[in-house]
Amino acid sequence: MRVTVDTNVLVRAVVNDDPAQGAQAAHTLTEAELIAVATPCLCEFVWVLRSVYGLTASDAASAIRALLAAGNVEMNRPAVEAGLATLDAGGDFADGVIAYEGNWLGGETFVSFDRKAVALLDGLGQPARLL
């Protein structure tokens, strides 16, 4: 089976807070021929792991890197790597993804009211400007 996963499936597989759903999620992910992981799903995934379950940025990054390493997972790897770089630098995964995909769509400069995001992205070589 070729599946597109929702955030809650990934969360259940990682945190196993509901043993029945965790087992079902793990089985589905293990048995799938292909797992399509949309970029917004990963943005939600990181937010839920950090905000709801209190995992560290490093733990969230490790979970995403495990997905990247799986042979049956397809995702926008360059966008995910940009998100991970921002997360590793102390920022939000989503900000890195947004900056990357915006650039891919033709945007030249990431603009935001978020001082930290602008400073981090600028430090990572992404043109960024505080509004």
C-alpha positions as CSV (number, residue, x, y, z in Angstrom):
1,M,0.0,0.0,0.0
2,R,1.2,3.5,-0.8
3,V,0.0,6.0,1.9
4,T,0.0,9.6,2.7
5,V,0.3,10.0,6.5
6,D,-1.5,12.6,8.7
7,T,0.4,14.2,11.5
8,N,-1.4,12.1,14.1
9,V,-0.1,8.9,12.6
10,L,3.5,10.1,12.9
11,V,2.9,11.3,16.4
12,R,1.4,8.0,17.6
13,A,4.3,6.1,16.1
14,V,6.8,8.2,17.9
15,V,5.3,8.9,21.3
16,N,3.1,5.8,21.6
17,D,0.7,7.7,24.0
18,D,-2.2,5.5,22.8
19,P,-0.8,1.9,22.6
20,A,-3.5,0.7,20.3
21,Q,-3.1,3.6,17.9
22,G,0.7,3.5,18.3
23,A,0.8,-0.2,17.2
24,Q,-1.5,0.5,14.3
25,A,0.6,3.5,13.2
26,A,3.8,1.5,13.5
27,H,2.4,-1.4,11.6
28,T,1.1,0.8,8.8
29,L,4.4,2.7,8.5
30,T,6.4,-0.6,8.5
31,E,4.2,-2.4,6.0
32,A,3.7,0.5,3.5
33,E,5.4,0.3,0.2
34,L,5.6,4.1,0.1
35,I,4.9,6.7,2.8
36,A,4.3,10.2,1.4
37,V,4.9,12.9,4.1
38,A,3.7,16.3,3.1
39,T,5.8,19.3,4.3
40,P,2.9,20.8,6.3
41,C,2.6,17.5,8.1
42,L,6.2,17.7,9.3
43,C,5.6,21.3,10.4
44,E,2.7,20.2,12.5
45,F,4.7,17.1,13.7
46,V,7.5,19.2,15.1
47,W,5.0,21.7,16.7
48,V,3.1,18.8,18.4
49,L,6.2,17.0,19.6
50,R,7.6,20.2,21.1
51,S,4.5,22.0,22.3
52,V,2.2,19.2,23.4
53,Y,4.7,16.5,24.4
54,G,7.6,18.7,25.5
55,L,10.3,17.0,23.4
56,T,13.4,18.9,22.7
57,A,14.3,20.3,19.3
58,S,17.0,17.7,19.0
59,D,14.4,14.9,19.7
60,A,12.1,16.3,17.0
61,A,15.0,16.6,14.6
62,S,16.0,13.0,15.3
63,A,12.5,11.8,14.6
64,I,12.5,13.6,11.2
65,R,16.0,12.3,10.4
66,A,14.8,8.8,11.0
67,L,12.0,9.3,8.5
68,L,14.5,10.7,6.0
69,A,16.6,7.6,6.4
70,A,13.7,5.2,5.8
71,G,13.8,3.8,2.3
72,N,10.1,3.9,1.8
73,V,9.5,7.6,2.7
74,E,9.1,10.4,0.1
75,M,9.1,14.0,1.1
76,N,10.4,17.4,-0.2
77,R,13.9,16.7,1.1
78,P,15.4,20.1,0.4
79,A,12.6,21.8,2.2
80,V,12.9,19.4,5.1
81,E,16.7,19.9,5.3
82,A,16.1,23.7,5.4
83,G,13.7,23.2,8.2
84,L,16.1,21.0,10.1
85,A,19.0,23.5,9.6
86,T,16.8,26.2,11.2
87,L,15.7,23.8,14.0
88,D,19.3,22.8,14.7
89,A,20.2,26.6,14.8
90,G,17.6,27.1,17.6
91,G,14.7,28.3,15.4
92,D,11.4,26.9,14.2
93,F,11.3,24.1,11.7
94,A,8.4,25.7,10.0
95,D,10.3,29.0,9.4
96,G,13.1,27.2,7.6
97,V,10.6,25.4,5.4
98,I,8.6,28.5,4.7
99,A,11.8,30.4,3.7
100,Y,13.0,27.5,1.5
101,E,9.6,27.0,-0.3
102,G,9.1,30.8,-0.7
103,N,12.5,31.0,-2.3
104,W,11.6,28.0,-4.6
105,L,8.4,29.9,-5.6
106,G,10.4,33.0,-6.5
107,G,10.6,35.0,-3.3
108,E,14.0,36.5,-2.8
109,T,13.7,37.7,0.8
110,F,12.0,36.1,3.8
111,V,10.1,38.9,5.7
112,S,8.6,38.6,9.1
113,F,7.8,40.4,12.4
114,D,9.7,37.6,14.2
115,R,13.1,38.9,15.1
116,K,14.5,35.5,16.1
117,A,13.4,33.9,12.8
118,V,14.9,36.7,10.7
119,A,18.2,36.7,12.6
120,L,18.5,32.9,12.4
121,L,17.6,32.7,8.7
122,D,19.9,35.6,7.9
123,G,22.7,33.7,9.8
124,L,22.0,30.6,7.7
125,G,22.5,32.6,4.5
126,Q,18.8,33.1,3.6
127,P,18.1,36.8,2.8
128,A,15.7,37.9,5.6
129,R,14.3,41.2,6.6
130,L,12.5,42.3,9.8
131,L,9.3,44.3,9.1
